[in-house]
Amino acid sequence: MDEDNQSSTYAITEPGAMSGDLYGTVDFADGFFYNIDGIYLAVAIFGGLAIVSNILAYLIGRGLNGDYSAKSLIKAQAVADTLQCLFLIQLGILYNDGTSPMRPFWNGMNYSNMSCKLHKLYYNFTPNLASLLVMMISADRAVAINFPIFYKDHGTSKNAVKFIIVPVVIVSFLTSAHHFIMNSTSEESGLCFYNSDRYSWAADYNAAVQYFYLLVVPVIVIANISIILGMARIKTQAASTKSVTWSLFILSAAFGVSFVIFRICGAIANVQDFTDPAQFLTAEAAWAWGNVAVTVNGAITAPIYLLMGPTMRRALLTNFRWLTGKPGARTTSTGN
């Protein structure tokens, strides 16, 4: 940093750009928002914490007793969040290794066309999957609280896999696959962008997809209001049911906040002109801050579960019975 004018010089690169890119450098006043090195270091750190957190979350879901859908949804959400955070950790490490997160390298080589396509598909598929699963967790708890008899008969782990998790995976893929089709690496510049001339339909489809995912937060809000009203109305719920319900309530609320931040950052990035170095840096910083929100949310998943009551803590401990050599009591059923 130049101590005279307190400014920093950032290399401006585009997704998939080769070293020695087309944009040169741009001077920006040293600011918190544009400290992309530090932001992606935070992504790598929080991403690592999120991996540990989601492993614990998976074990908590595995340790819960009873046959009900929330168990399968907790485990599926932990897997989806882990896949997303593994990718973001890679971006954080590569950026601080001198490689822009928007142009990852493997084995020192620039993106091939297939790598570009897979990168875009994976980058969009994993957050779509995680967001839909959290939305369905909220809806599932709302049904469990407000329609306990129906839930007892139909809200099984097997049904959750068949009628929630598998359809969510399919929808997430279908709302991400266009990125594989429309993106390619330019032979002239090495940039990884979608071909707006050849795939003009993709812009309209992508806009429709974005509107579709805007429904996630309203559904979570409505489901959580329903949960609060249901919990207030029913006074005889088991402590284990309350523990699981409030854990998932707070999880979905925290996710809703991070999801809004992620989408706002994406919107800021997408309105920038990537041919302008200053605006491209703004886009890159916005993407980075959105990724911070995702990894922070992943890192707090297990703490939310464990702080919300003994049921979740006992569920985790059942996976470590071998440490004490004792049988270890299973948690009570929380089917509704």
N, C-alpha and C positions, 0 to 999 in steps of 0.2 A: 504493500500500500504506500502511495506517495504521501509522505507526511506533510507536504506543503499544502496540497489541495484536498487531502483526505478522500481521495478517490481510488477506485480499483479498476483494473482493466480485465474484462472478461472476454474470453474467446466466444464468438457467436457461432453456433453450429446448429444444423437442422437434423431431424431424425434421419439416421442412415448416412450422414455426411462423412466424407473421407477426411483423414487428417490433412491439414492445409486447406481448410474449407473455403467456401466462396465469399465468406462474409468479413474476414479480417477481425478487428477488435473494436469495441465500443467502450468509452469511458462512462461510468456511472458514479454518481455520488455514493459513497459507501453507505449502504443501508441494510437494515435487517431483512427486508423482503427479498433483496437480490443476493444475499449471501448463500448462493446455491451450493457451494462446497459444504458449508455448515449444515444446510438443510438436508442434503443427501447423507451426510454423516449421521444426522438424527434419524433419517429413514432406516439406515442400516442398523443403528442401535435399537430403535424401537421395534424394528422388524424382527431382530433376534429375540427380544423380550416377548414379542407376539407369538413366535414359534413355541417358546416354552409355555406361554399362557394357554395356547390352543391345545398343546399336548395334554396339559392338566385338565382343560375343559373336556377333551375327549374322554379322559379317564373318569371324570365326574359323571358324564353321560353313561359310560359303561358300567359304573358302579351303582347307579340308581336301580332300585328293585322294582319289579312289576313290569307288565307288558303294556306300555302306552306310548303314544306317538312322540311325546316330547323327548324321550330318550334317543330315538333315532335322529330327530331333528337337531338336538344338541351336538351329537357326534358328526352329523353331516356338515353342520355349520362350522365346526372346528376344523374339519378337513378342508373345506372351501377357503376359510380364512388363512389357513396355513399355506395353501397353494398360492394365494395372492401375495402373502407377505414374503414367501421365498423369492418370488420374482422381484419384489420391490427391494429386498436386501441386495440382490444382484445389481440393481440399478444404483443403489447407494454406494456399493463397493467399487463398481466400475467408474462412477463419476469421480470418486476421490482417488482413483488410480490414474486420473488424467484423461478419462474417456467420458464424453458426454453421455448422460443416461438415455438420451434420445437416439444414440447410435452405438449400442452395445457391440463389443467385439468378442469373438470366440477364437482362442488360440492366436491372437494378434491379427486376425484377418477381419476385413470389413464385411458388412452384411452381404450375404448372397440374397438372391431374390426370394428363395424359400424361407430363409431366416427372417427376412422382413415380414413376410406374410404370417409366419408363425408367431412372431413377436406381437404383431398387431392383434391377432386372434386371441392369444393368451392374455394380453394386457386388458382386453375388453371382456373376455369370458369370465375370468375369475371374480372381478367386482360385481358383475351381473349376477353370478351364481350366489355369491355371499349375500347380496342385498335381497334377493328373492327368498332365500332361506330364512333370513331374519324376519322378513315380512310374514312368512308362513308360520314361524314360531309364535309371533304375536297373535295371528289369527287362530292358531291351534289352541293357545291358552285361553283366548276369548271364548271359544267353543267349549273347552273343558270346564270353565267356570260357570257359564251361563246355560249350558245344556249338558249337565253331568250324566244324565241317563243315556242320552245319545252317544256321548263321548265314551262312556264305559263299554258300550257295545261295539263301537266302530273305531275308537281312537287307539288302535293297536300299533305296535312298531311295524308289523308287516304291512298294514294299510298305509302307514306313513311313507314307507319306501315305495309302494306301488302307486299311490295316488297323490303324493306330494313331492318326494325327493326326485324320482325319475322324471316326472313331468317338468319340474323346475330345471333339472339339468338340460332337458331337451329345449325348453324355451330359452334358457341362457345361451345355449349353443346357436340356436336359430337367430337370436338377436345379436350375435357376435360374428357369425360366419361371413357376413358381407365384408368384414375387414380383411379376411383372408383373400377374398376374390378381388377386391378393388385396389388393394395396396400392392405396390411393386417397387423395385429398386431401379432408379433411373440409370441408364447406361452412361449418360453424359456426366451426371453429378454425383451419383451414388446415393441420392436422397431417397428415403423410404416414405413415399406419399401415395395417396390414392390418385388414380388417373381420372381427373374430373371430366375429361373429354370422352374417354372411352366408357366410363361407368358413371354417366350423369345421373342414372337412377339411384345410385348408391347414396348420394347426398340427401335425396328425399327420404329414402328408407331409413338412413341413419337419424334424420330429424324425427321421424315417427318413433323410432326406438327410444330416443331421448325423452320424448313426451311420455312414452309408455312407462319408463322407469321413474318419471316424476310422480307416478301414482304410489310408489313405495312408501314414502313418508306419510301421505294422508291415510293409507291403509293402516300403518303402524299406529298413528294417532287415534284413529277410530277404534281399533282393536284394544288399545291400552285404556281408552276411556271406558270401553265396555268391561274390561277387566276390573277397573277401579269400582265401577258401579256394581258389578257382580260380587266382588269381594265385600263390599259394604252391605249388600243385601243378605248374603248368606253368612250367618254367624257361627255355624257349626262345622266349619272346615277344619280338617286335621292340620296340625302344625307343619307337617311335612309338605302338604299341598300348598300352604301359604308360602313356605320357604322357596319352593321351586317356582311358584308363580311370580313372586316379587323379584326373584333373581332374573327371570326371563323378561319381566317388565322393564327392569332397569337396563338390562342388556340391550333390549330393542330401543329404548329411549336414547341411550348413549350412541347406538349405531345410527339412529336418525339424525343426531347432531353431526356426526362425522360424515354421513352420507350427503347432507346438505352442503357442508364445507367442500367435500370432494367435487360435487357437481358445480358449485359456484366457481371453484378454481378451474375446472374444466371449461366452463363457459367463458371465463376471462381469457384462457389460453386460446380458445377456438376463434375468438373475434379478432385476434391479432393478425397482422400481415407478416407472414413468415419471410417475405423477401426483404423486410426492413430489419436491420440488425437489432435496433433498440426494442422493437415490438417482439422480435423472436426471443430475446432475453426475458422479456416480461412473461411470455408464454411458458418458457422453460421454468421460470421461478414459480409460476402458478401451478404447473403440473407437479413440481416438487412439493409445494405446500399441501396440495391435495393428497399426495402420497404419505406425507407426515400424518395427516388426519386419519388415514386408513390404518397405519401401523400403530398409532397410539390407541385407537379403538381396539385393535387386536390384542394389544398388551394388557388391557384392563379387563378382558373377558373373564379369566380365571379369578382375579381378585373380586370381581363383582359376585361371582358364584359363591366364593368362600366366605365373603363377609356377610352374606344374607341369611345365614342360619346353619344349624347343625346338620340338616339333611344333606346339603351339598358337601359339607366337610366329611361326613361319614361315608358318602358315596366315593369320595377320593380315597379315603383310608382303606376301603375294602380292596383296592388294587394293590395295597402294600402290606397285606396280612403277613407275608413271608418275613417282613422285617422283625416282627415280634414272635413269630412262630405260633401265634394264637389264631383260632378260627376266624374271629372278626365278624361281628354281626352285620348282616345286610341292612340297608336302609329300608324303612317302611315304604309300602307302595304309595305312589302319588298319582294314581290314575286320573283323578279329577280335581 
